[in-house]
Amino acid sequence: MLIDTYGRVATDLRVSLTDRCNLRCTYCMPEEGLAWLAKPELLTDDETVRLVRIAVTLLGVTEVRFTGGEPLLRRGLVDIVERCAALRADGADGARPRLSLTTNGIGLARSADALKAAGLDRVNVSLDTLRPDAFAALTRRRRHQDVLDGLAAARAAGLEPVKVNTVLMPGLNEDEAPDLLAWAVENGYELRFIEQMPLDAQHGWRRERMITAGDILTSLRTRFDLTPEPGPERGSAPAERWLVDGGPARVGVIGSVTRPFCAACDRTRLTADGQVRTCLFATEETDLRGALRSGAGDEEIAALWRRAMRGKKAGSGLDDPAFLQPRRPMSAIGG
């Protein structure tokens, strides 16, 4: 298993398939984009599937989330999903990993059925606003309807629960929280608000300008009655979940900055160029691509991965005045 020195066990693998994206969200990258990874630097489809296989069969990973950049831009995505869905964990149950995808939704209308048939279980779609003009200002692209179409296609294909990830930004969409929740409830989507994190390429994030989890809950309560979802403790789940007007609809709030969940984190991350990261905010990486291409065996690669996870820090360090933003932006790490 992937156990760190604090006793946390990583069973959730986030796999970035590309650092490229077809949007230019203001909280992620500059308008002109970034210097993308060259193709030889990226893991091939076979290398990606091999590392996922090692994680599932040798390291106890039970959930795999494909991310980017924008993973729908990866030409071999459907094949990668199908091959990963065929994996089975060692042991008596022989269960396959649960597979999900985080996407901006552009192109999802064309691929939702194929992804479902390949074995994808569900999707998280990023949508920060219901207003096309605000969408254009936030993303620097006029693709709002494409995202709405992608969400509807995901629901029709059975990629459920369909979760919608929303970041509120001051002066752009901070007033939309109640409208977004009403829309999500009406359409059967599960909305999750995420605090803006210091992972933008421009390093323009400022704590004092951030819309906090507390701000979001205060705004939602102007229209809805929110009660904590009953059941077991939050555990490793990033979102605090609330029943909306008594349920069954729910809303989640991910307070990565003001309400961190590091103590129960169960994630390990693999970048598109084959680097293991123990945290979104890690400043160190472990190179698995080099080991793959030098002929290392599965057990050797698994040992490298275990060693990397042993070095996982207690927390993200966001509450430390000396916090340094990672060199890589979100699009190069994988969400």
N, C-alpha and C positions, 0 to 999 in steps of 0.2 A: 504494500500500500504506500501511498504518498503521505507520510506523516511528518509534521514539523516538530520542532522542539517544544511547542506549546500544546502538543497533543491533538492538534487539528488534523483531520484526515481529508485530503482533497479527492473528491469523487466527481466533481463537475469540471469538465474540460472545455475551455473556450478556444476555438480554432479559427484564427483569422485566415481567410483565403486570398485576400488581396488588400493592398493599402489604397487602391484607387477608389474613387467615388464619383458619381455623376451629379452630386449636389455640392454646394460650397457654403455649408452652414456657418454662420458668423461665429458661433461658439466652438468651431472645430478647425477651420482652415481659412487662409486668405482667399480672396476672390479669384486670383490667378491659379489657385491650386498649389500643389507641392511637387517636389522632385520625387517622382514615383520610383519604386524599386525596379531595377532592370529584371527582365524575365529570367536570366540565369540565376539571379539571387533568390527567386521564389521557389518554394517547394513544388515539385511536380505533383500531379495527381497521385501517382504511385507512392511517392514519399509521404504525402499527407495521410493517405490511407494506412500506410505502414505504421506511422507514429500513432494514429488513432487506435490501430490494432494492438500495439504494445501497451497503450494506456488502458484499454479495455480488458485485455487478456492477462496482463502481467501486473498492472498497477491499481486495479480496483475501481477504475472510472466507470460510472454508471450513466452519466449524462454528458452529451456532447452538444455544444452550441456553436454553429457556424456563424462567423461574423466577418467584418471587414474594417475599414473601407466598406464597400458595398458588395457583399458576397454574390449577388445576382449577376455581377459583372464577370464572375469566374466561369469560363467557358465550360469546364467539366463539372459544374456543380451537381447536376442531377446524377451523374455517374458516381461522384464521390459519395453522395448521400446513399445511393443504392448499395454501394460496397460497404459502407459503414453500417447500414441497417442489417447486413448479413453477418456481422460480427457477433460472437457469443462469448460471454464471460466464462472463464474457467470456473469450475465448481459444479455443485449439484444442480443448481437451477438453470445454468446455461442461458441466462437472460441476455437479451440484446440491449445496447445502450438506448436511452431515450434521446431522440434527435430533435433539435429545434434550430431556428434560424432567426437572426436579428437583421432586419433589412429596412431600407428607406421606402420600400414598397413600389418603387418605380420598376416596372417590368414584372411585377408579381402577378398581374392579371394574366400574363401570357404563360407563366411557369407554375402556378399554384397546383394545377391538376397533376402535372408531371412530377413535381416534388412530392406530393402526397402519394402517388403511385410508387415512387422510389423508396418510400419509407419514412419521410419526414413526418414528425408528430404534430408540431405546432410552430407558430411564428410570433415574433415580436416586431411590430412595425412602428417606425418613428413618425410621429405627426405632431407638430407643435402648435398648430392653429387650424381653425375652421375657416379662416378668411384668406381667400386667394392672394390678396394684396400683401397681407402680413407674411404668408408663405414665401412669396417672391422676395420680400425684404430679408427674411431669415435665411433662405437657402440660395438666393441669387439665381433662382431658376423658376420658371412658370410651369410647374409639373404637379400642381395641387390635385387636379382631377385624377391624374395617374395614380396617386397614392390612394385616394378614395376607392378607385376601381380595384386596386390591388388588395385592399382590405376586404372588399366585398367578395372578390374571387377566393381569397384565403378561407373565408367563412363558408362559402359554397362548396369548397373542396374538402371541408372537414378538418382543416388545420387549426383545431381548437384546443384550448381557449385561444382566441385571437387577442393578443395583448397589444395595447397601444402605448408607446413610450413618449412622454411629453416633457420638454424642458421649457420652463418659463423664463423669459428674458425681460429685464426692465425696459419700459418704453416701447415694447414690441407686441407682447402677447400676455403680459402679466395679469390683465383683467379677464382673461378667457377661461380661467379654471372652472367656474360653475357651468359655463356653456359647453365646454368640452366634456364634462362629466355627464350632463344631460344627454348630449349626443351619443356618448359611449353606451349609456344605459339603454337608450332607445334602439341602438343597433346591435346590442348583444356583445359588445367588446369590453374587455377588462382594461381600464385605464390605469396607468402608472405614471405618476409625476416623479421626475428625477431632478434633484438639485444639480445645477451647473457645476461641473468639476474642472479643476485646473489642468486640463489636458488639451487645450487649444494650441495650435502651432504658433500662433502669434504671441502667446504668453500675455494675453490681455485680461485674463481672469482677475477679478478683485473681490475678495470676500465681502467687503462692505456693500457691494452692488448686487450680490446674489439674492435671488428669491429663495427663501429658506423653506424647509418642510413646515415650520410653524406658520409662515406666511400663507402657504398653500392651504393648509387645513383651516385657517381663519377665513380665507376667501370662500372655500367650499361650504363652510357652515353658514354662510349668509343665505344659502338656498336649500341645503340638505341637512338632514340629521345623520350624523356619523357616529357609529358605535364600534368599538374594537371587535374584530372578528373573533368569535369564541373558538376554543380549541387549544392545541398544544402551543408552547411558546414559539416565538419567531424562529429560533434556531439560526440556520445559515441563510434563510430567505432574506434577500436584500430589502424587500418592501415590507413596511408596516401596513397591514391591510385593515380596511374599515368596511362595515356593512353600510350600504346607502339606504337611508329611510327604512331600516329594519331588514333589508335584504330582499331577495337573494343577491342582488347586484352588489359588487364590491369595487373599491378603489384602493390603489396602493400608493404609498408615498415612500420614495427612496431618498433618505437623508444622508447621502454618502459623506457629506461634509459635516453637518451639524448633529447627525444621529448615526454615527458609523456602526457597522456590524462586523468589525474585524475579528472580534473574539471568537466568532463561530464560523469564520469564512471557510468554505470547502472548495475553493476554486484553484485551478492551475491554468495557465495560459500559454498558448503556442502562437507565435507570430507567423505571418505569411512567409518569412524567410527562415523559419525553423529555429527560433530562439524561445526557450522556456522563460516565462516571467512568473514570479510568484505572486505578483500584485499589480494592479493597474498603475500604481505609483512607484513601483520598484525602479531602482537605478542600476541594477545589475541584471544580466541575462546569462543563460547557459546555452551554448551552441550545440543543438542536436543535428542541424543540417551538416555540419562538418563531420560529425561522427558517422552519419548515414553515408556520406559520399566517400569516406575513407575506408568503408567496408566493415564498420562495427556491427556486431551481432545484436540481436534483440535484447539479450540479457545485459550487454554492456550499455546499450542505450537506456534501458530501464534503470540501471544503476546510476547513470548520469542524472536522470530525471529525479530519482529519489534524493540524490545528494543536493540537487538544486532546491528541492522543496524543504529539505532539512534547514536550509538557511533563511526560510521565510520569517520576516519580522513580525513582531507582535501586532503592529497596526500600520496604517497608511502614513502616519506622521503628519496628517493634515492639521492637527491641532498643535503642532510644534512650531514656534516662531521661526525656527531655522529651516522649515520645510523648503525643499527645492523641487520645482516641477520637473518631471521626467523629461529627458531629451526627446523622446519620441512623443508625437501627438497621438490622440485617440485613434485616428484613422490608421496609423502604423502599428498600433498595439493590438487593436481588436477589442470591440466593446463587450 
